[in-house]
Amino acid sequence: MNKKISLLALALVFVLTLAACGGEKYEAQAINEETDVCVICKMAIKDDQYATQIITKDGQSLKFDDIGCLNTWKKENGTETIGAAFVRDFDSKQWLRYEKAYYAYDPTFQTPMAYGIVSFEKEENAKAYIAEQGKGTLMSADDLASHSWAVNHEMMDMHGHDHSDDQGHGESDTHGQEEHGHVEESGTHDGGGHAS
């Protein structure tokens, strides 16, 4: 009888351990401004509230300078290999699960690649940002699934990105660095809306 109880207890501990490990096994990695480059647009990534990343099921970290670049990667590569996707809270810069965040969108919101989407941990903070800006739409991750992902080319031009031959950073399946004319191997970029 004691042997059965011991085996049952051991099995229970094993099951609980598996459940605990499976709960949050993907964690966002820190941004290193010296070396991290956006997987899609090849721009240097600032350690700011616009940085996003995907952790693949095999543990690889794919980092992006703008949520629009993350979306482009998903369109080009599918979602089967994604373990978790992360965005940052605009106010605290804490990493958040993509699907749990709230988003404020307006084509004139300044973000590194001019997608105009800003992420928040709390819905009320996203609403407050929209009210403060006097424009914008509250969105969820589900809403982003059907979002147009258009780039505001006027914003790109204001920040020195040449997209004369670009058909839309998020509207095209091609994303070669030569096509977009905004490769800065060791440079940084500023979306203009960075909080200090």
C-alpha positions in Angstrom: 0.0 0.0 0.0 2.8 2.4 0.9 4.5 1.7 -2.4 1.3 2.6 -4.3 0.9 5.8 -2.4 4.6 6.7 -3.0 4.2 6.0 -6.7 1.0 8.0 -6.9 2.6 10.9 -5.1 5.6 10.8 -7.4 3.3 10.7 -10.4 1.4 13.7 -9.1 4.6 15.7 -8.5 5.7 14.8 -12.1 2.4 16.0 -13.5 2.5 19.2 -11.5 6.0 19.9 -12.5 5.1 19.5 -16.2 2.2 21.8 -15.8 4.3 24.5 -14.1 7.0 24.3 -16.8 4.5 24.5 -19.6 2.8 27.6 -18.2 5.3 30.3 -19.1 8.3 28.7 -20.7 8.9 31.4 -23.2 10.4 34.7 -21.9 11.3 37.8 -23.8 15.0 38.6 -24.0 16.6 42.0 -23.3 17.4 44.3 -26.2 21.0 45.0 -26.8 21.3 48.3 -28.7 24.9 47.5 -29.6 24.1 44.3 -31.6 20.4 43.8 -32.1 19.0 44.4 -35.6 15.4 44.0 -36.7 15.0 40.7 -38.5 12.8 42.3 -41.2 14.0 45.8 -41.9 17.6 45.4 -40.7 17.4 48.6 -38.6 19.2 48.8 -35.3 16.7 48.2 -32.5 16.4 50.7 -29.7 15.6 49.5 -26.2 12.4 51.3 -26.2 8.6 50.9 -26.0 8.4 50.0 -29.7 10.6 46.9 -29.6 8.9 43.6 -30.1 10.0 40.0 -30.4 9.0 36.5 -31.1 10.4 33.5 -29.2 10.3 30.4 -31.5 9.4 27.0 -30.1 13.0 26.0 -30.3 14.0 29.1 -28.1 15.3 31.4 -30.8 14.7 35.2 -30.2 13.6 37.2 -33.2 13.7 40.9 -32.5 11.9 43.7 -34.3 12.0 47.5 -34.1 8.2 47.9 -34.7 5.2 45.7 -34.3 4.6 46.0 -38.1 7.9 44.2 -38.8 6.8 41.5 -36.4 3.6 41.1 -38.3 5.5 41.0 -41.6 7.6 38.1 -40.3 4.4 36.3 -39.3 3.0 36.8 -42.7 6.1 35.6 -44.4 6.9 32.6 -42.1 3.6 31.6 -40.6 2.8 31.1 -36.9 3.5 27.4 -36.5 7.0 27.9 -35.1 6.1 30.7 -32.7 6.3 29.9 -29.1 5.3 33.4 -27.9 5.2 36.9 -29.3 5.9 39.9 -27.1 5.3 43.7 -27.3 6.2 46.4 -24.7 4.0 48.5 -22.6 4.3 52.1 -23.9 4.6 53.6 -20.4 6.7 51.1 -18.5 8.5 49.3 -21.3 7.7 46.0 -19.6 7.4 43.0 -21.9 3.8 41.8 -22.5 2.3 38.9 -24.4 1.2 40.1 -27.8 -2.3 38.5 -27.3 -2.9 40.1 -23.9 -1.9 43.7 -24.8 -4.2 46.6 -25.8 -3.3 48.7 -28.8 -3.8 52.3 -29.8 -3.7 52.9 -33.6 -3.6 55.9 -35.8 -1.7 56.3 -39.0 -0.1 59.5 -37.6 1.2 58.0 -34.4 5.0 58.0 -34.7 6.6 54.6 -34.5 10.0 53.5 -35.9 8.6 52.1 -39.2 5.5 54.2 -39.3 2.9 51.6 -38.7 1.2 53.8 -36.0 0.5 51.1 -33.5 1.4 51.5 -29.8 0.9 48.8 -27.2 -0.3 48.9 -23.6 -0.7 46.5 -20.7 -4.0 48.0 -19.6 -7.0 49.0 -21.6 -7.5 52.2 -19.7 -3.9 53.3 -20.5 -4.5 52.8 -24.2 -7.7 54.8 -24.0 -5.9 57.5 -22.1 -3.2 57.7 -24.8 -5.9 58.0 -27.5 -7.7 60.7 -25.5 -4.4 62.6 -24.9 -3.5 62.4 -28.6 -7.0 63.5 -29.6 -7.2 60.6 -32.2 -6.8 56.9 -32.6 -8.6 53.6 -32.3 -8.5 51.1 -29.5 -7.6 47.6 -30.8 -7.0 44.1 -29.4 -4.7 41.4 -30.8 -7.8 39.9 -32.5 -8.4 43.3 -34.2 -4.8 43.3 -35.4 -5.4 40.0 -37.2 -7.6 41.8 -39.7 -5.7 45.1 -39.6 -4.5 46.5 -43.0 -0.9 47.0 -41.7 -0.3 50.0 -44.0 2.8 52.1 -43.6 2.3 55.9 -43.4 4.8 56.9 -46.1 4.6 60.6 -45.1 5.9 59.7 -41.6 8.7 57.5 -43.2 9.7 60.5 -45.4 9.8 62.8 -42.4 12.4 60.5 -40.8 14.6 60.1 -43.8 13.5 56.6 -45.0 13.3 56.3 -48.7 10.4 54.2 -49.8 10.0 55.5 -53.3 10.0 51.9 -54.7 8.2 50.3 -51.7 4.7 49.1 -52.1 4.0 49.3 -48.4 6.2 47.8 -45.7 3.4 45.6 -44.6 1.6 45.3 -47.9 4.3 43.4 -49.7 5.6 40.0 -49.1 9.1 41.0 -50.3 11.2 42.6 -47.7 14.7 42.8 -49.1 17.0 45.4 -47.5 18.0 46.8 -50.8 14.4 47.4 -51.9 13.6 49.5 -48.9 16.6 51.8 -48.8 16.6 52.1 -45.1 19.4 49.7 -44.0 21.6 51.1 -41.3 23.9 48.3 -40.2 25.3 50.1 -37.2 23.0 53.2 -37.1 19.9 53.8 -35.1 16.6 55.4 -35.9 14.1 57.4 -34.0 10.4 57.2 -34.5 10.0 60.7 -33.1 7.6 59.5 -30.5 10.0 58.0 -28.0 9.3 58.9 -24.4 12.3 59.4 -22.2 
